[in-house]
């Protein structure tokens, strides 16, 4: 089982102008996508992350709360935070709506970062191909 000890050293904050909670959220999601974090794995505590990165506890809480709202993490009072089990596959129409919403959000984030949609499409296809291997 992967644990918090593998994630914590990999987390870092960059002076890019991107809010710290967004950087944390994206790094955790990337670790999940890369298979470094799997369903059921325990996350580092919010306090551990705050101390390790020297950031405010509320900033880390904001990132964890967003991950919970997204369904990526389950917060269990008194036990900690865990990588959530993936949801059961939805119907085709529900998946299409979710994919559209996610695509719009991703395109907006790419535009804000100055990344052209064509490059984003190319990178997503490359990453998806790697996951299939």
Secondary structure, 3 states (H helix, E strand, C coil): CCCHHHHHCCCCCCCCCCCHHHHHHHHHHHHHHCCCCCCCCECCCHHHHHHHHCCCHHHHHHHHHHHHHHCCEEEECCCEEEECCCCCCCCHHHHHHHHHHHHHHHHHHHHHHCCCHHHHHHHHHHHHHHHHC
